[in-house]
Amino acid sequence: MRASARRISALVTTGLSLAALATLSTGTAQAANPCWWGDGGQHMYCNNVVGATVYAEPNTSHPVGTMYSNPSWFECRTDSGAYVGGPHPYRWEYTEADNGQWGYMKDTDIYSETDPLTEYIGNGIPQPC
């Protein structure tokens, strides 16, 4: 009987410990703050990784510059780039690197939610990003 009581006690203790752990780890999830309009509506600004690489195309084959600013501004986004993972696995954002070269930053290098960014470049006739 004593062995049975110890087993039951151990099982109850283990169950309570697991329940407490599950409760602690399920905290409230918060969505990233979205990108926002700046420059009088000229560009959208997003929080990003300082030192993020900017690439000529929406893939990692040809780096053209680095982004040392945070936040940084972005023209548009595309969901047709190379796989980068994260909540938008094929998304890249078009911007101007700190050296003046234009290119794409991986969505995973941006902390802000990028859904508000348009999919078109457009002062005048919109073009796909």
Backbone atoms as SQL, in Angstrom:
CREATE TABLE atoms (id INTEGER PRIMARY KEY, chain TEXT, resi INTEGER, resn TEXT, atom TEXT, x REAL, y REAL, z REAL);
INSERT INTO atoms VALUES
  (1, 'A', 1, 'MET', 'N', 0.816, -1.195, 0.000),
  (2, 'A', 1, 'MET', 'CA', 0.000, 0.000, 0.000),
  (3, 'A', 1, 'MET', 'C', 0.858, 1.257, 0.000),
  (4, 'A', 2, 'ARG', 'N', 1.951, 1.174, 0.765),
  (5, 'A', 2, 'ARG', 'CA', 2.807, 2.349, 0.848),
  (6, 'A', 2, 'ARG', 'C', 3.388, 2.697, -0.516),
  (7, 'A', 3, 'ALA', 'N', 3.788, 1.685, -1.301),
  (8, 'A', 3, 'ALA', 'CA', 4.343, 1.930, -2.628),
  (9, 'A', 3, 'ALA', 'C', 3.291, 2.565, -3.523),
  (10, 'A', 4, 'SER', 'N', 2.065, 2.102, -3.400),
  (11, 'A', 4, 'SER', 'CA', 0.963, 2.656, -4.184),
  (12, 'A', 4, 'SER', 'C', 0.720, 4.117, -3.839),
  (13, 'A', 5, 'ALA', 'N', 0.734, 4.435, -2.582),
  (14, 'A', 5, 'ALA', 'CA', 0.511, 5.812, -2.139),
  (15, 'A', 5, 'ALA', 'C', 1.630, 6.722, -2.639),
  (16, 'A', 6, 'ARG', 'N', 2.874, 6.201, -2.637),
  (17, 'A', 6, 'ARG', 'CA', 3.995, 7.005, -3.131),
  (18, 'A', 6, 'ARG', 'C', 3.876, 7.247, -4.628),
  (19, 'A', 7, 'ARG', 'N', 3.455, 6.230, -5.371),
  (20, 'A', 7, 'ARG', 'CA', 3.281, 6.379, -6.818),
  (21, 'A', 7, 'ARG', 'C', 2.201, 7.408, -7.125),
  (22, 'A', 8, 'ILE', 'N', 1.101, 7.316, -6.407),
  (23, 'A', 8, 'ILE', 'CA', 0.005, 8.270, -6.619),
  (24, 'A', 8, 'ILE', 'C', 0.477, 9.679, -6.280),
  (25, 'A', 9, 'SER', 'N', 1.190, 9.821, -5.182),
  (26, 'A', 9, 'SER', 'CA', 1.709, 11.125, -4.776),
  (27, 'A', 9, 'SER', 'C', 2.674, 11.678, -5.831),
  (28, 'A', 10, 'ALA', 'N', 3.539, 10.806, -6.353),
  (29, 'A', 10, 'ALA', 'CA', 4.492, 11.224, -7.384),
  (30, 'A', 10, 'ALA', 'C', 3.763, 11.642, -8.657),
  (31, 'A', 11, 'LEU', 'N', 2.739, 10.885, -9.049),
  (32, 'A', 11, 'LEU', 'CA', 1.965, 11.227, -10.244),
  (33, 'A', 11, 'LEU', 'C', 1.231, 12.554, -10.079),
  (34, 'A', 12, 'VAL', 'N', 0.650, 12.759, -8.912),
  (35, 'A', 12, 'VAL', 'CA', -0.060, 14.015, -8.649),
  (36, 'A', 12, 'VAL', 'C', 0.921, 15.183, -8.686),
  (37, 'A', 13, 'THR', 'N', 2.073, 15.022, -8.049),
  (38, 'A', 13, 'THR', 'CA', 3.083, 16.083, -8.036),
  (39, 'A', 13, 'THR', 'C', 3.560, 16.390, -9.448),
  (40, 'A', 14, 'THR', 'N', 3.822, 15.356, -10.239),
  (41, 'A', 14, 'THR', 'CA', 4.253, 15.543, -11.624),
  (42, 'A', 14, 'THR', 'C', 3.174, 16.252, -12.429),
  (43, 'A', 15, 'GLY', 'N', 1.940, 15.828, -12.266),
  (44, 'A', 15, 'GLY', 'CA', 0.831, 16.454, -12.989),
  (45, 'A', 15, 'GLY', 'C', 0.680, 17.921, -12.641),
  (46, 'A', 16, 'LEU', 'N', 0.774, 18.243, -11.353),
  (47, 'A', 16, 'LEU', 'CA', 0.666, 19.640, -10.933),
  (48, 'A', 16, 'LEU', 'C', 1.829, 20.471, -11.471),
  (49, 'A', 17, 'SER', 'N', 3.022, 19.897, -11.472),
  (50, 'A', 17, 'SER', 'CA', 4.188, 20.612, -11.996),
  (51, 'A', 17, 'SER', 'C', 4.028, 20.902, -13.483),
  (52, 'A', 18, 'LEU', 'N', 3.563, 19.911, -14.237),
  (53, 'A', 18, 'LEU', 'CA', 3.344, 20.106, -15.673),
  (54, 'A', 18, 'LEU', 'C', 2.264, 21.144, -15.932),
  (55, 'A', 19, 'ALA', 'N', 1.202, 21.118, -15.148),
  (56, 'A', 19, 'ALA', 'CA', 0.127, 22.102, -15.308),
  (57, 'A', 19, 'ALA', 'C', 0.640, 23.508, -15.017),
  (58, 'A', 20, 'ALA', 'N', 1.454, 23.658, -13.980),
  (59, 'A', 20, 'ALA', 'CA', 2.013, 24.973, -13.649),
  (60, 'A', 20, 'ALA', 'C', 2.940, 25.453, -14.756),
  (61, 'A', 21, 'LEU', 'N', 3.762, 24.565, -15.288),
  (62, 'A', 21, 'LEU', 'CA', 4.668, 24.913, -16.371),
  (63, 'A', 21, 'LEU', 'C', 3.894, 25.339, -17.606),
  (64, 'A', 22, 'ALA', 'N', 2.851, 24.615, -17.950),
  (65, 'A', 22, 'ALA', 'CA', 2.030, 24.963, -19.109),
  (66, 'A', 22, 'ALA', 'C', 1.382, 26.326, -18.920),
  (67, 'A', 23, 'THR', 'N', 0.945, 26.612, -17.725),
  (68, 'A', 23, 'THR', 'CA', 0.322, 27.906, -17.444),
  (69, 'A', 23, 'THR', 'C', 1.332, 29.033, -17.601),
  (70, 'A', 24, 'LEU', 'N', 2.556, 28.849, -17.133),
  (71, 'A', 24, 'LEU', 'CA', 3.578, 29.876, -17.253),
  (72, 'A', 24, 'LEU', 'C', 3.989, 30.109, -18.692),
  (73, 'A', 25, 'SER', 'N', 4.042, 29.070, -19.497),
  (74, 'A', 25, 'SER', 'CA', 4.551, 29.203, -20.855),
  (75, 'A', 25, 'SER', 'C', 3.504, 29.671, -21.856),
  (76, 'A', 26, 'THR', 'N', 2.255, 29.772, -21.445),
  (77, 'A', 26, 'THR', 'CA', 1.228, 30.181, -22.400),
  (78, 'A', 26, 'THR', 'C', 0.897, 31.658, -22.301),
  (79, 'A', 27, 'GLY', 'N', 1.797, 32.491, -21.779),
  (80, 'A', 27, 'GLY', 'CA', 1.537, 33.915, -21.613),
  (81, 'A', 27, 'GLY', 'C', 0.807, 34.518, -22.798),
  (82, 'A', 28, 'THR', 'N', 0.487, 35.760, -22.717),
  (83, 'A', 28, 'THR', 'CA', -0.275, 36.386, -23.788),
  (84, 'A', 28, 'THR', 'C', 0.646, 36.724, -24.943),
  (85, 'A', 29, 'ALA', 'N', 0.311, 36.253, -26.119),
  (86, 'A', 29, 'ALA', 'CA', 1.085, 36.560, -27.315),
  (87, 'A', 29, 'ALA', 'C', 0.705, 37.951, -27.798),
  (88, 'A', 30, 'GLN', 'N', 1.698, 38.714, -28.223),
  (89, 'A', 30, 'GLN', 'CA', 1.430, 40.042, -28.740),
  (90, 'A', 30, 'GLN', 'C', 1.914, 40.121, -30.173),
  (91, 'A', 31, 'ALA', 'N', 1.106, 40.711, -31.025),
  (92, 'A', 31, 'ALA', 'CA', 1.502, 40.915, -32.410),
  (93, 'A', 31, 'ALA', 'C', 2.511, 42.061, -32.465),
  (94, 'A', 32, 'ALA', 'N', 3.382, 42.018, -33.459),
  (95, 'A', 32, 'ALA', 'CA', 4.341, 43.099, -33.646),
  (96, 'A', 32, 'ALA', 'C', 3.597, 44.378, -34.009),
  (97, 'A', 33, 'ASN', 'N', 4.131, 45.510, -33.577),
  (98, 'A', 33, 'ASN', 'CA', 3.543, 46.782, -33.981),
  (99, 'A', 33, 'ASN', 'C', 3.689, 46.922, -35.487),
  (100, 'A', 34, 'PRO', 'N', 2.686, 47.447, -36.167),
  (101, 'A', 34, 'PRO', 'CA', 2.757, 47.553, -37.625),
  (102, 'A', 34, 'PRO', 'C', 3.686, 48.681, -38.079),
  (103, 'A', 35, 'CYS', 'N', 4.127, 48.604, -39.324),
  (104, 'A', 35, 'CYS', 'CA', 4.857, 49.706, -39.943),
  (105, 'A', 35, 'CYS', 'C', 3.928, 50.916, -39.977),
  (106, 'A', 36, 'TRP', 'N', 4.494, 52.126, -40.070),
  (107, 'A', 36, 'TRP', 'CA', 3.680, 53.341, -40.012),
  (108, 'A', 36, 'TRP', 'C', 4.132, 54.331, -41.079),
  (109, 'A', 37, 'TRP', 'N', 3.217, 55.229, -41.427),
  (110, 'A', 37, 'TRP', 'CA', 3.508, 56.268, -42.418),
  (111, 'A', 37, 'TRP', 'C', 4.366, 57.358, -41.796),
  (112, 'A', 38, 'GLY', 'N', 5.366, 57.813, -42.545),
  (113, 'A', 38, 'GLY', 'CA', 6.214, 58.929, -42.140),
  (114, 'A', 38, 'GLY', 'C', 6.465, 59.816, -43.344),
  (115, 'A', 39, 'ASP', 'N', 7.273, 60.837, -43.190),
  (116, 'A', 39, 'ASP', 'CA', 7.601, 61.770, -44.281),
  (117, 'A', 39, 'ASP', 'C', 6.345, 62.338, -44.932),
  (118, 'A', 40, 'GLY', 'N', 5.332, 62.625, -44.155),
  (119, 'A', 40, 'GLY', 'CA', 4.105, 63.178, -44.725),
  (120, 'A', 40, 'GLY', 'C', 3.403, 62.219, -45.667),
  (121, 'A', 41, 'GLY', 'N', 3.524, 60.924, -45.410),
  (122, 'A', 41, 'GLY', 'CA', 2.867, 59.924, -46.247),
  (123, 'A', 41, 'GLY', 'C', 3.694, 59.466, -47.433),
  (124, 'A', 42, 'GLN', 'N', 4.970, 59.855, -47.483),
  (125, 'A', 42, 'GLN', 'CA', 5.844, 59.455, -48.591),
  (126, 'A', 42, 'GLN', 'C', 6.334, 58.011, -48.461),
  (127, 'A', 43, 'HIS', 'N', 6.663, 57.605, -47.254),
  (128, 'A', 43, 'HIS', 'CA', 7.241, 56.273, -47.025),
  (129, 'A', 43, 'HIS', 'C', 6.616, 55.634, -45.797),
  (130, 'A', 44, 'MET', 'N', 6.721, 54.311, -45.745),
  (131, 'A', 44, 'MET', 'CA', 6.335, 53.588, -44.540),
  (132, 'A', 44, 'MET', 'C', 7.610, 53.230, -43.786),
  (133, 'A', 45, 'TYR', 'N', 7.580, 53.465, -42.501),
  (134, 'A', 45, 'TYR', 'CA', 8.713, 53.157, -41.634),
  (135, 'A', 45, 'TYR', 'C', 8.430, 51.882, -40.851),
  (136, 'A', 46, 'CYS', 'N', 9.485, 51.086, -40.662),
  (137, 'A', 46, 'CYS', 'CA', 9.373, 49.833, -39.915),
  (138, 'A', 46, 'CYS', 'C', 10.600, 49.706, -39.018),
  (139, 'A', 47, 'ASN', 'N', 10.434, 49.054, -37.878),
  (140, 'A', 47, 'ASN', 'CA', 11.575, 48.720, -37.027),
  (141, 'A', 47, 'ASN', 'C', 12.268, 47.504, -37.622),
  (142, 'A', 48, 'ASN', 'N', 13.587, 47.566, -37.692),
  (143, 'A', 48, 'ASN', 'CA', 14.350, 46.508, -38.350),
  (144, 'A', 48, 'ASN', 'C', 15.642, 46.212, -37.602),
  (145, 'A', 49, 'VAL', 'N', 16.307, 45.138, -38.005),
  (146, 'A', 49, 'VAL', 'CA', 17.605, 44.749, -37.459),
  (147, 'A', 49, 'VAL', 'C', 18.655, 45.749, -37.942),
  (148, 'A', 50, 'VAL', 'N', 19.417, 46.321, -37.026),
  (149, 'A', 50, 'VAL', 'CA', 20.523, 47.201, -37.402),
  (150, 'A', 50, 'VAL', 'C', 21.622, 46.332, -38.008),
  (151, 'A', 51, 'GLY', 'N', 22.103, 46.705, -39.180),
  (152, 'A', 51, 'GLY', 'CA', 23.121, 45.921, -39.867),
  (153, 'A', 51, 'GLY', 'C', 22.550, 44.895, -40.834),
  (154, 'A', 52, 'ALA', 'N', 21.237, 44.973, -41.101),
  (155, 'A', 52, 'ALA', 'CA', 20.599, 44.028, -42.032),
  (156, 'A', 52, 'ALA', 'C', 21.130, 44.253, -43.447),
  (157, 'A', 53, 'THR', 'N', 21.283, 43.170, -44.185),
  (158, 'A', 53, 'THR', 'CA', 21.765, 43.233, -45.558),
  (159, 'A', 53, 'THR', 'C', 20.618, 43.553, -46.504),
  (160, 'A', 54, 'VAL', 'N', 20.926, 44.361, -47.526),
  (161, 'A', 54, 'VAL', 'CA', 19.981, 44.680, -48.596),
  (162, 'A', 54, 'VAL', 'C', 20.515, 44.000, -49.856),
  (163, 'A', 55, 'TYR', 'N', 19.629, 43.335, -50.594),
  (164, 'A', 55, 'TYR', 'CA', 20.006, 42.535, -51.760),
  (165, 'A', 55, 'TYR', 'C', 19.406, 43.121, -53.038),
  (166, 'A', 56, 'ALA', 'N', 20.083, 42.910, -54.180),
  (167, 'A', 56, 'ALA', 'CA', 19.628, 43.441, -55.469),
  (168, 'A', 56, 'ALA', 'C', 18.259, 42.898, -55.861),
  (169, 'A', 57, 'GLU', 'N', 18.009, 41.658, -55.592),
  (170, 'A', 57, 'GLU', 'CA', 16.745, 40.987, -55.910),
  (171, 'A', 57, 'GLU', 'C', 16.212, 40.356, -54.625),
  (172, 'A', 58, 'PRO', 'N', 14.955, 39.909, -54.624),
  (173, 'A', 58, 'PRO', 'CA', 14.417, 39.281, -53.403),
  (174, 'A', 58, 'PRO', 'C', 14.938, 37.855, -53.195),
  (175, 'A', 59, 'ASN', 'N', 16.268, 37.739, -53.103),
  (176, 'A', 59, 'ASN', 'CA', 16.974, 36.502, -52.762),
  (177, 'A', 59, 'ASN', 'C', 18.349, 36.920, -52.240),
  (178, 'A', 60, 'THR', 'N', 19.106, 35.992, -51.711),
  (179, 'A', 60, 'THR', 'CA', 20.380, 36.343, -51.064),
  (180, 'A', 60, 'THR', 'C', 21.598, 36.228, -51.973),
  (181, 'A', 61, 'SER', 'N', 21.404, 36.165, -53.290),
  (182, 'A', 61, 'SER', 'CA', 22.547, 35.924, -54.169),
  (183, 'A', 61, 'SER', 'C', 23.426, 37.154, -54.417),
  (184, 'A', 62, 'HIS', 'N', 22.901, 38.372, -54.269),
  (185, 'A', 62, 'HIS', 'CA', 23.710, 39.548, -54.600),
  (186, 'A', 62, 'HIS', 'C', 23.469, 40.694, -53.611),
  (187, 'A', 63, 'PRO', 'N', 24.248, 40.735, -52.511),
  (188, 'A', 63, 'PRO', 'CA', 24.099, 41.840, -51.562),
  (189, 'A', 63, 'PRO', 'C', 24.556, 43.159, -52.194),
  (190, 'A', 64, 'VAL', 'N', 23.816, 44.239, -51.944),
  (191, 'A', 64, 'VAL', 'CA', 24.188, 45.545, -52.496),
  (192, 'A', 64, 'VAL', 'C', 24.462, 46.585, -51.418),
  (193, 'A', 65, 'GLY', 'N', 24.076, 46.313, -50.181),
  (194, 'A', 65, 'GLY', 'CA', 24.292, 47.294, -49.133),
  (195, 'A', 65, 'GLY', 'C', 23.850, 46.794, -47.776),
  (196, 'A', 66, 'THR', 'N', 23.918, 47.694, -46.815),
  (197, 'A', 66, 'THR', 'CA', 23.563, 47.387, -45.433),
  (198, 'A', 66, 'THR', 'C', 22.684, 48.504, -44.897),
  (199, 'A', 67, 'MET', 'N', 21.799, 48.150, -43.987),
  (200, 'A', 67, 'MET', 'CA', 20.920, 49.131, -43.349),
  (201, 'A', 67, 'MET', 'C', 21.345, 49.258, -41.889),
  (202, 'A', 68, 'TYR', 'N', 21.937, 50.393, -41.556),
  (203, 'A', 68, 'TYR', 'CA', 22.365, 50.636, -40.180),
  (204, 'A', 68, 'TYR', 'C', 21.332, 51.428, -39.385),
  (205, 'A', 69, 'SER', 'N', 20.371, 52.026, -40.078),
  (206, 'A', 69, 'SER', 'CA', 19.344, 52.811, -39.389),
  (207, 'A', 69, 'SER', 'C', 18.240, 51.908, -38.848),
  (208, 'A', 70, 'ASN', 'N', 17.601, 52.370, -37.805),
  (209, 'A', 70, 'ASN', 'CA', 16.411, 51.715, -37.249),
  (210, 'A', 70, 'ASN', 'C', 15.648, 52.774, -36.461),
  (211, 'A', 71, 'PRO', 'N', 14.435, 53.105, -36.884),
  (212, 'A', 71, 'PRO', 'CA', 13.684, 52.473, -37.963),
  (213, 'A', 71, 'PRO', 'C', 14.201, 52.911, -39.335),
  (214, 'A', 72, 'SER', 'N', 13.739, 52.202, -40.354),
  (215, 'A', 72, 'SER', 'CA', 14.084, 52.501, -41.742),
  (216, 'A', 72, 'SER', 'C', 12.801, 52.607, -42.550),
  (217, 'A', 73, 'TRP', 'N', 12.891, 53.248, -43.721),
  (218, 'A', 73, 'TRP', 'CA', 11.696, 53.369, -44.549),
  (219, 'A', 73, 'TRP', 'C', 11.741, 52.382, -45.710),
  (220, 'A', 74, 'PHE', 'N', 10.559, 52.023, -46.169),
  (221, 'A', 74, 'PHE', 'CA', 10.407, 51.016, -47.218),
  (222, 'A', 74, 'PHE', 'C', 9.379, 51.490, -48.233),
  (223, 'A', 75, 'GLU', 'N', 9.626, 51.173, -49.502),
  (224, 'A', 75, 'GLU', 'CA', 8.725, 51.552, -50.592),
  (225, 'A', 75, 'GLU', 'C', 7.546, 50.595, -50.713),
  (226, 'A', 76, 'CYS', 'N', 7.844, 49.294, -50.659),
  (227, 'A', 76, 'CYS', 'CA', 6.801, 48.302, -50.917),
  (228, 'A', 76, 'CYS', 'C', 7.293, 46.926, -50.476),
  (229, 'A', 77, 'ARG', 'N', 6.442, 45.927, -50.679),
  (230, 'A', 77, 'ARG', 'CA', 6.789, 44.548, -50.322),
  (231, 'A', 77, 'ARG', 'C', 6.407, 43.614, -51.462),
  (232, 'A', 78, 'THR', 'N', 7.074, 42.474, -51.497),
  (233, 'A', 78, 'THR', 'CA', 6.691, 41.412, -52.427),
  (234, 'A', 78, 'THR', 'C', 6.624, 40.098, -51.655),
  (235, 'A', 79, 'ASP', 'N', 5.658, 39.282, -51.997),
  (236, 'A', 79, 'ASP', 'CA', 5.532, 37.950, -51.402),
  (237, 'A', 79, 'ASP', 'C', 5.956, 36.880, -52.400),
  (238, 'A', 80, 'SER', 'N', 6.765, 37.270, -53.377),
  (239, 'A', 80, 'SER', 'CA', 7.208, 36.341, -54.425),
  (240, 'A', 80, 'SER', 'C', 8.712, 36.131, -54.409),
  (241, 'A', 81, 'GLY', 'N', 9.360, 36.402, -53.281),
  (242, 'A', 81, 'GLY', 'CA', 10.803, 36.245, -53.203),
  (243, 'A', 81, 'GLY', 'C', 11.212, 34.859, -52.750),
  (244, 'A', 82, 'ALA', 'N', 12.511, 34.705, -52.532),
  (245, 'A', 82, 'ALA', 'CA', 13.054, 33.439, -52.032),
  (246, 'A', 82, 'ALA', 'C', 12.568, 33.202, -50.603),
  (247, 'A', 83, 'TYR', 'N', 12.549, 31.947, -50.205),
  (248, 'A', 83, 'TYR', 'CA', 12.094, 31.557, -48.867),
  (249, 'A', 83, 'TYR', 'C', 13.005, 32.156, -47.798),
  (250, 'A', 84, 'VAL', 'N', 12.391, 32.817, -46.789),
  (251, 'A', 84, 'VAL', 'CA', 13.157, 33.380, -45.672),
  (252, 'A', 84, 'VAL', 'C', 12.637, 32.919, -44.316),
  (253, 'A', 85, 'GLY', 'N', 11.517, 32.183, -44.284),
  (254, 'A', 85, 'GLY', 'CA', 10.938, 31.728, -43.023),
  (255, 'A', 85, 'GLY', 'C', 10.089, 32.811, -42.392),
  (256, 'A', 86, 'GLY', 'N', 9.771, 32.627, -41.125),
  (257, 'A', 86, 'GLY', 'CA', 8.979, 33.611, -40.402),
  (258, 'A', 86, 'GLY', 'C', 7.507, 33.579, -40.777),
  (259, 'A', 87, 'PRO', 'N', 6.744, 34.555, -40.275),
  (260, 'A', 87, 'PRO', 'CA', 5.298, 34.566, -40.520),
  (261, 'A', 87, 'PRO', 'C', 4.934, 34.863, -41.976),
  (262, 'A', 88, 'HIS', 'N', 5.849, 35.495, -42.729),
  (263, 'A', 88, 'HIS', 'CA', 5.645, 35.771, -44.156),
  (264, 'A', 88, 'HIS', 'C', 6.832, 35.143, -44.888),
  (265, 'A', 89, 'PRO', 'N', 6.807, 33.846, -45.140),
  (266, 'A', 89, 'PRO', 'CA', 8.014, 33.117, -45.550),
  (267, 'A', 89, 'PRO', 'C', 8.633, 33.513, -46.885),
  (268, 'A', 90, 'TYR', 'N', 7.902, 34.193, -47.762),
  (269, 'A', 90, 'TYR', 'CA', 8.450, 34.589, -49.065),
  (270, 'A', 90, 'TYR', 'C', 8.465, 36.110, -49.230),
  (271, 'A', 91, 'ARG', 'N', 8.317, 36.840, -48.137),
  (272, 'A', 91, 'ARG', 'CA', 8.179, 38.303, -48.218),
  (273, 'A', 91, 'ARG', 'C', 9.529, 39.008, -48.100),
  (274, 'A', 92, 'TRP', 'N', 9.702, 40.004, -48.976),
  (275, 'A', 92, 'TRP', 'CA', 10.859, 40.891, -48.984),
  (276, 'A', 92, 'TRP', 'C', 10.352, 42.320, -49.140),
  (277, 'A', 93, 'GLU', 'N', 11.067, 43.309, -48.560),
  (278, 'A', 93, 'GLU', 'CA', 10.677, 44.704, -48.640),
  (279, 'A', 93, 'GLU', 'C', 11.720, 45.500, -49.428),
  (280, 'A', 94, 'TYR', 'N', 11.228, 46.384, -50.301),
  (281, 'A', 94, 'TYR', 'CA', 12.083, 47.182, -51.178),
  (282, 'A', 94, 'TYR', 'C', 12.441, 48.493, -50.490),
  (283, 'A', 95, 'THR', 'N', 13.742, 48.832, -50.494),
  (284, 'A', 95, 'THR', 'CA', 14.212, 50.021, -49.782),
  (285, 'A', 95, 'THR', 'C', 15.517, 50.524, -50.387),
  (286, 'A', 96, 'GLU', 'N', 16.013, 51.601, -49.838),
  (287, 'A', 96, 'GLU', 'CA', 17.312, 52.145, -50.224),
  (288, 'A', 96, 'GLU', 'C', 18.288, 51.899, -49.076),
  (289, 'A', 97, 'ALA', 'N', 19.357, 51.167, -49.358),
  (290, 'A', 97, 'ALA', 'CA', 20.372, 50.876, -48.334),
  (291, 'A', 97, 'ALA', 'C', 21.100, 52.167, -47.952),
  (292, 'A', 98, 'ASP', 'N', 21.829, 52.140, -46.866),
  (293, 'A', 98, 'ASP', 'CA', 22.531, 53.332, -46.394),
  (294, 'A', 98, 'ASP', 'C', 23.603, 53.825, -47.366),
  (295, 'A', 99, 'ASN', 'N', 24.054, 52.981, -48.287),
  (296, 'A', 99, 'ASN', 'CA', 25.039, 53.404, -49.285),
  (297, 'A', 99, 'ASN', 'C', 24.376, 53.962, -50.548),
  (298, 'A', 100, 'GLY', 'N', 23.040, 54.086, -50.558),
  (299, 'A', 100, 'GLY', 'CA', 22.320, 54.642, -51.703),
  (300, 'A', 100, 'GLY', 'C', 21.864, 53.612, -52.724),
  (301, 'A', 101, 'GLN', 'N', 22.242, 52.360, -52.553),
  (302, 'A', 101, 'GLN', 'CA', 21.824, 51.306, -53.480),
  (303, 'A', 101, 'GLN', 'C', 20.408, 50.839, -53.131),
  (304, 'A', 102, 'TRP', 'N', 19.603, 50.595, -54.149),
  (305, 'A', 102, 'TRP', 'CA', 18.239, 50.103, -53.952),
  (306, 'A', 102, 'TRP', 'C', 18.233, 48.588, -53.951),
  (307, 'A', 103, 'GLY', 'N', 17.368, 48.010, -53.126),
  (308, 'A', 103, 'GLY', 'CA', 17.262, 46.561, -53.092),
  (309, 'A', 103, 'GLY', 'C', 16.231, 46.094, -52.085),
  (310, 'A', 104, 'TYR', 'N', 16.303, 44.826, -51.748),
  (311, 'A', 104, 'TYR', 'CA', 15.306, 44.166, -50.911),
  (312, 'A', 104, 'TYR', 'C', 15.912, 43.693, -49.595),
  (313, 'A', 105, 'MET', 'N', 15.143, 43.875, -48.527),
  (314, 'A', 105, 'MET', 'CA', 15.522, 43.358, -47.214),
  (315, 'A', 105, 'MET', 'C', 14.611, 42.183, -46.886),
  (316, 'A', 106, 'LYS', 'N', 15.177, 41.153, -46.260),
  (317, 'A', 106, 'LYS', 'CA', 14.372, 40.002, -45.837),
  (318, 'A', 106, 'LYS', 'C', 13.338, 40.437, -44.805),
  (319, 'A', 107, 'ASP', 'N', 12.137, 39.910, -44.905),
  (320, 'A', 107, 'ASP', 'CA', 11.086, 40.218, -43.935),
  (321, 'A', 107, 'ASP', 'C', 11.496, 39.797, -42.526),
  (322, 'A', 108, 'THR', 'N', 12.307, 38.759, -42.421),
  (323, 'A', 108, 'THR', 'CA', 12.737, 38.289, -41.101),
  (324, 'A', 108, 'THR', 'C', 13.727, 39.253, -40.439),
  (325, 'A', 109, 'ASP', 'N', 14.218, 40.258, -41.171),
  (326, 'A', 109, 'ASP', 'CA', 15.070, 41.297, -40.593),
  (327, 'A', 109, 'ASP', 'C', 14.258, 42.510, -40.141),
  (328, 'A', 110, 'ILE', 'N', 12.947, 42.409, -40.220),
  (329, 'A', 110, 'ILE', 'CA', 12.066, 43.510, -39.831),
  (330, 'A', 110, 'ILE', 'C', 11.208, 43.059, -38.660),
  (331, 'A', 111, 'TYR', 'N', 11.253, 43.829, -37.573),
  (332, 'A', 111, 'TYR', 'CA', 10.486, 43.501, -36.371),
  (333, 'A', 111, 'TYR', 'C', 9.018, 43.881, -36.506),
  (334, 'A', 112, 'SER', 'N', 8.732, 44.951, -37.219),
  (335, 'A', 112, 'SER', 'CA', 7.355, 45.438, -37.354),
  (336, 'A', 112, 'SER', 'C', 6.540, 44.512, -38.247),
  (337, 'A', 113, 'GLU', 'N', 5.229, 44.527, -38.064),
  (338, 'A', 113, 'GLU', 'CA', 4.328, 43.791, -38.962),
  (339, 'A', 113, 'GLU', 'C', 4.299, 44.544, -40.285),
  (340, 'A', 114, 'THR', 'N', 4.624, 43.849, -41.377),
  (341, 'A', 114, 'THR', 'CA', 4.769, 44.494, -42.680),
  (342, 'A', 114, 'THR', 'C', 3.523, 44.412, -43.558),
  (343, 'A', 115, 'ASP', 'N', 2.432, 43.872, -43.054),
  (344, 'A', 115, 'ASP', 'CA', 1.203, 43.820, -43.851),
  (345, 'A', 115, 'ASP', 'C', 0.750, 45.191, -44.360),
  (346, 'A', 116, 'PRO', 'N', 0.942, 46.290, -43.592),
  (347, 'A', 116, 'PRO', 'CA', 0.480, 47.587, -44.108),
  (348, 'A', 116, 'PRO', 'C', 1.224, 48.081, -45.351),
  (349, 'A', 117, 'LEU', 'N', 2.415, 47.547, -45.625),
  (350, 'A', 117, 'LEU', 'CA', 3.155, 47.985, -46.813),
  (351, 'A', 117, 'LEU', 'C', 2.414, 47.580, -48.077),
  (352, 'A', 118, 'THR', 'N', 2.427, 48.463, -49.057),
  (353, 'A', 118, 'THR', 'CA', 1.777, 48.186, -50.330),
  (354, 'A', 118, 'THR', 'C', 2.595, 47.184, -51.148),
  (355, 'A', 119, 'GLU', 'N', 1.941, 46.552, -52.096),
  (356, 'A', 119, 'GLU', 'CA', 2.638, 45.623, -52.992),
  (357, 'A', 119, 'GLU', 'C', 3.063, 46.316, -54.281),
  (358, 'A', 120, 'TYR', 'N', 2.899, 47.633, -54.338),
  (359, 'A', 120, 'TYR', 'CA', 3.212, 48.383, -55.558),
  (360, 'A', 120, 'TYR', 'C', 4.095, 49.581, -55.258),
  (361, 'A', 121, 'ILE', 'N', 5.046, 49.844, -56.178),
  (362, 'A', 121, 'ILE', 'CA', 5.800, 51.085, -56.157),
  (363, 'A', 121, 'ILE', 'C', 4.924, 52.066, -56.902),
  (364, 'A', 122, 'GLY', 'N', 4.769, 53.255, -56.428),
  (365, 'A', 122, 'GLY', 'CA', 3.918, 54.125, -57.213),
  (366, 'A', 122, 'GLY', 'C', 3.947, 55.571, -56.851),
  (367, 'A', 123, 'ASN', 'N', 4.653, 56.339, -57.578),
  (368, 'A', 123, 'ASN', 'CA', 4.433, 57.777, -57.677),
  (369, 'A', 123, 'ASN', 'C', 4.068, 57.919, -59.147),
  (370, 'A', 124, 'GLY', 'N', 2.800, 57.967, -59.420),
  (371, 'A', 124, 'GLY', 'CA', 2.367, 57.956, -60.810),
  (372, 'A', 124, 'GLY', 'C', 1.781, 56.606, -61.139),
  (373, 'A', 125, 'ILE', 'N', 2.371, 55.890, -62.079),
  (374, 'A', 125, 'ILE', 'CA', 1.849, 54.590, -62.509),
  (375, 'A', 125, 'ILE', 'C', 2.387, 53.509, -61.581),
  (376, 'A', 126, 'PRO', 'N', 1.517, 52.818, -60.835),
  (377, 'A', 126, 'PRO', 'CA', 2.000, 51.768, -59.928),
  (378, 'A', 126, 'PRO', 'C', 2.654, 50.606, -60.680),
  (379, 'A', 127, 'GLN', 'N', 3.749, 50.118, -60.143),
  (380, 'A', 127, 'GLN', 'CA', 4.439, 48.950, -60.682),
  (381, 'A', 127, 'GLN', 'C', 4.569, 47.928, -59.567),
  (382, 'A', 128, 'PRO', 'N', 4.499, 46.634, -59.887),
  (383, 'A', 128, 'PRO', 'CA', 4.704, 45.624, -58.835),
  (384, 'A', 128, 'PRO', 'C', 6.066, 45.822, -58.175),
  (385, 'A', 129, 'CYS', 'N', 6.115, 45.571, -56.910),
  (386, 'A', 129, 'CYS', 'CA', 7.330, 45.772, -56.119),
  (387, 'A', 129, 'CYS', 'C', 8.457, 44.886, -56.593);
